[in-house]
Amino acid sequence: MAKDVLCEVNNCHYWEHGNLCNADKIYVISQAGKTAEHSRETDCKTFKPGNELY
């Protein structure tokens, strides 16, 4: 399992300086239930709007 998860979505509640994700768990899905072939065909369902640091 990855130790550090990088994320550039700085308006997410779990975002930390250095583009790190502070969530305890990460939930990523493929769009529309299809098999993803590219990263653009995935979504992070862990995203939660709002970050006081931003």
Secondary structure, 3 states (H helix, E strand, C coil): CCCCCECCCCCECCEECCCEECCCCCCEEEHHHCCCCCHHHEEECCCCECCCCC
